[in-house]
Amino acid sequence: MFLFEESPAQVMRNMKSIGIDLQPWVDRGLLEFHAARPSACGLEMHLSRMHRAIDRFGPSVVVLDPVSSLLGVSAAADVHGTLMRLVDFLKSTGITALMTSLSHGKTEVERTDAAISSIVDTWLLLVTLESSGERNRGLYVLKARGMSHSNQIREFLLTDDGVELIDVYAGARGVLTGSARVTQEAEERAAALVDEQELERRQRALARLKTVFDAELAALRAKFETEQADLASGITQHRARVARLKEDKRDVARSRRADAANGDDRPKRTDDARGTVRYGSD
């Protein structure tokens, strides 16, 4: 890591404040710092020193922080040429380069003072988001060659556990960050809780209605079964009476035919005046 403005102690102290302790990696020989003011020597000497350190250490990642500070001692064209040579060297050896460039003024622009945007493969732009009377940090991928990437600005926080990216919140009032996002999320949670409670109330009402309906249905079914049994019993008794009457009539008819068969052959005559029947002679 090549530092042009801060000392290694400052970097390690600042990184430790967000939960990243670099000292163990330095102690194990996996991380090496080189700090030099841009005004300490010319661009060629800086480039030569970086080449020698990289060849000796054989890193997988090289960090330059910040390259924009070199503009204070050399022209932009010279700084651009120096960085071009360094990037070509790193690419040829398969080493990943991470370069930071500071912007000036209140508004960040989508360009770098050192004109290195054309030589990098991935460009992350850090911006300041102002809303609700506060300033928050935002990050978005301005360029990523050969890979798909999000086009949304993501708020990020520097916490005790490192850098935390916040999910994009896009509501009716647009993208919200900071306390405005926290307030809106709290309002949405409260609204969701009210909706959930209303849903539970309706579910309980539906359960009660179903219980009442089932009870009434059971009562109607019991009443139907009782009346059905009574009517069925009455129908059975009526059919039995009808069958008994028919049987009695058949018994009477059979008994009359039996009387005729026993010899009751007296001659019969009809009294025309009264319509009576007489047997034998007067």
C-alpha positions in Angstrom: 0.0 0.0 0.0 1.5 3.3 -1.2 0.4 6.2 0.9 0.9 9.8 -0.3 -0.9 11.7 2.4 -1.2 9.6 5.6 1.2 7.6 7.6 0.8 3.8 8.2 -0.1 4.4 11.8 -2.9 6.8 10.8 -4.3 4.3 8.3 -4.2 1.4 10.8 -5.8 3.6 13.5 -8.6 4.8 11.2 -9.3 1.2 9.9 -9.4 -0.1 13.4 -12.1 2.4 14.2 -14.4 0.6 11.9 -13.5 -2.9 13.1 -10.7 -3.7 10.7 -7.4 -4.5 12.4 -4.5 -4.5 9.9 -1.7 -5.0 12.4 -1.9 -8.8 12.4 -1.4 -8.8 8.6 1.6 -6.5 8.9 3.1 -8.7 11.6 2.7 -11.8 9.4 4.4 -10.1 6.5 1.3 -10.1 4.3 0.8 -6.3 4.3 3.4 -3.7 3.7 3.1 0.1 3.8 5.2 2.6 1.9 4.5 6.2 2.8 6.0 9.2 0.9 4.9 12.7 0.3 4.3 13.5 -3.3 6.8 16.4 -3.0 9.6 14.1 -1.7 10.8 13.3 -5.2 9.7 13.5 -8.8 7.2 11.2 -10.6 10.0 9.0 -12.1 11.5 8.4 -8.7 8.1 7.5 -7.3 7.5 5.1 -10.1 10.9 3.5 -9.7 10.5 3.0 -6.0 7.0 1.4 -6.5 8.4 -0.9 -9.2 11.2 -2.1 -6.8 8.9 -2.6 -3.9 6.4 -4.6 -6.0 9.1 -6.8 -7.5 10.5 -7.5 -4.1 7.2 -8.1 -2.2 5.3 -9.9 -5.0 1.8 -8.7 -3.9 -1.6 -9.7 -5.3 -3.1 -6.3 -4.6 -1.5 -2.8 -4.8 -3.2 0.2 -3.3 -2.4 3.8 -4.1 -4.0 6.4 -1.8 -4.7 8.9 -3.2 -3.3 9.3 -6.7 -4.9 12.8 -7.0 -2.3 14.1 -4.5 0.4 13.7 -7.2 -1.3 16.6 -9.1 0.1 19.0 -6.5 3.6 18.5 -7.7 3.2 17.7 -11.4 1.1 18.5 -14.4 -2.0 16.4 -15.0 -0.6 15.0 -18.3 2.6 13.9 -16.5 0.6 12.2 -13.7 -1.6 10.5 -16.2 1.4 9.1 -18.1 3.0 7.9 -14.9 -0.2 6.1 -13.8 -0.6 4.6 -17.2 2.8 3.0 -17.1 2.2 1.7 -13.6 -1.2 0.2 -14.5 0.3 -1.4 -17.6 3.0 -3.0 -15.4 0.5 -4.2 -12.8 -1.8 -5.7 -15.5 1.1 -7.5 -17.2 2.0 -9.2 -13.9 -1.6 -10.0 -12.9 -1.7 -7.7 -9.9 -5.0 -6.0 -8.9 -4.6 -2.2 -8.5 -6.9 -0.2 -6.2 -6.5 3.6 -6.7 -8.3 6.3 -4.9 -8.9 9.8 -6.2 -10.2 12.7 -4.2 -12.6 15.2 -5.7 -12.8 18.9 -4.9 -15.8 21.0 -4.1 -19.3 20.2 -2.7 -20.5 18.2 -5.7 -18.7 15.0 -6.9 -18.3 14.8 -10.7 -18.1 11.7 -12.9 -14.5 12.3 -13.8 -11.1 12.3 -12.1 -8.6 15.1 -11.9 -5.8 12.6 -12.8 -7.8 11.4 -15.9 -7.5 7.7 -14.9 -11.1 6.8 -15.7 -10.2 5.4 -19.1 -7.5 3.1 -17.8 -9.4 1.4 -15.0 -11.8 -1.6 -15.4 -14.1 -0.8 -12.4 -15.0 2.6 -11.1 -16.8 3.1 -7.8 -18.0 6.6 -7.2 -18.6 7.8 -3.6 -21.1 10.6 -3.3 -22.7 12.8 -0.6 -26.4 12.5 -0.4 -28.1 15.5 1.2 -31.7 15.3 2.5 -33.7 16.2 5.5 -31.0 18.5 6.7 -28.3 15.9 6.9 -25.5 14.4 4.7 -25.1 10.7 4.1 -22.7 8.5 2.2 -23.7 6.9 -1.1 -21.9 4.6 -3.5 -22.7 3.4 -7.0 -20.8 1.5 -9.7 -20.1 4.0 -12.5 -18.3 1.4 -14.6 -17.5 -2.3 -14.5 -16.0 -3.7 -17.7 -17.1 -7.2 -18.6 -19.6 -7.7 -15.9 -23.2 -6.8 -15.0 -23.7 -4.4 -12.1 -26.4 -2.4 -10.4 -27.3 1.1 -11.5 -28.6 2.2 -8.2 -27.0 4.4 -5.6 -26.5 2.5 -2.3 -26.2 4.2 1.0 -23.3 2.8 3.1 -22.4 3.2 6.7 -19.0 3.0 8.5 -19.8 0.9 11.5 -17.8 -0.8 14.2 -18.0 -4.0 12.1 -16.8 -2.4 8.9 -18.6 -1.0 5.9 -22.3 -1.9 5.7 -24.3 -1.4 2.5 -27.9 -0.5 3.1 -30.6 -1.9 0.9 -31.9 0.7 -1.6 -35.1 2.3 -0.3 -37.3 3.7 -3.1 -40.7 4.9 -2.0 -43.3 7.4 -3.1 -40.9 10.2 -2.2 -38.0 8.8 -4.1 -34.8 7.3 -2.7 -34.4 8.0 1.0 -31.3 7.9 3.1 -30.2 8.4 6.6 -32.8 9.4 9.2 -35.5 9.9 6.5 -35.1 6.3 5.5 -35.1 5.1 9.1 -38.3 7.2 9.8 -40.0 5.9 6.7 -39.1 2.3 7.5 -40.5 2.8 11.0 -43.7 4.2 9.6 -44.0 1.3 7.2 -43.4 -1.2 10.0 -46.1 0.5 12.1 -48.5 0.4 9.1 -47.6 -3.3 8.5 -48.3 -4.0 12.2 -51.7 -2.3 12.0 -52.5 -4.3 8.8 -51.4 -7.5 10.5 -53.6 -6.8 13.6 -56.6 -6.0 11.4 -56.0 -9.2 9.5 -55.9 -11.2 12.7 -59.1 -9.5 13.9 -60.9 -10.5 10.7 -59.6 -14.0 10.9 -60.9 -14.3 14.5 -64.3 -12.9 13.4 -64.4 -15.4 10.6 -63.5 -18.2 13.0 -66.3 -17.1 15.4 -68.8 -16.9 12.5 -67.8 -20.3 11.3 -68.3 -21.7 14.9 -71.8 -20.2 15.1 -72.6 -21.5 11.7 -71.4 -25.0 12.5 -73.4 -24.9 15.7 -76.6 -23.8 14.0 -76.1 -26.3 11.2 -75.6 -29.1 13.8 -78.9 -28.0 15.6 -80.8 -27.9 12.3 -79.4 -31.3 11.4 -80.4 -32.8 14.8 -83.9 -31.2 14.5 -84.2 -32.6 10.9 -83.2 -36.1 12.0 -85.7 -36.0 15.0 -88.6 -34.9 12.8 -87.6 -37.3 10.1 -87.7 -40.2 12.5 -91.1 -39.1 13.8 -92.5 -38.8 10.3 -91.0 -42.1 9.2 -92.6 -43.7 12.3 -96.0 -42.2 11.5 -95.7 -43.3 7.9 -94.9 -46.8 9.0 -97.8 -46.9 11.4 -100.2 -45.5 8.8 -99.1 -48.1 6.3 -99.6 -50.8 8.9 -103.2 -49.6 9.6 -104.0 -49.6 5.9 -102.6 -53.1 5.5 -104.6 -54.3 8.5 -107.8 -52.8 7.2 -107.3 -54.5 3.9 -106.6 -57.7 5.6 -109.7 -57.4 7.7 -111.8 -56.8 4.6 -110.3 -59.9 3.0 -111.2 -61.9 6.1 -114.9 -60.7 5.9 -115.1 -61.5 2.3 -113.7 -65.0 2.9 -116.1 -65.6 5.7 -119.1 -64.7 3.5 -118.0 -67.1 0.8 -117.7 -69.7 3.5 -121.4 -69.2 4.5 -122.6 -69.7 0.9 -120.6 -72.9 0.7 -122.3 -74.4 3.8 -125.8 -74.8 2.0 -127.8 -71.7 2.6 -129.9 -72.4 -0.6 -133.2 -71.0 0.5 -135.1 -69.3 -2.4 -135.0 -65.6 -2.2 -137.6 -63.1 -3.4 -137.8 -59.4 -3.3 -140.6 -57.4 -1.9 -141.0 -54.8 -4.6 -142.8 -52.4 -2.4 -140.2 -52.3 0.4 -137.2 -53.8 -1.3 -136.9 -56.5 1.3 -135.7 -60.0 0.8 -137.8 -63.0 2.0 -136.9 -66.7 2.2 -139.3 -69.5 1.4 -143.2 -69.1 1.2 -145.3 -66.7 3.2 
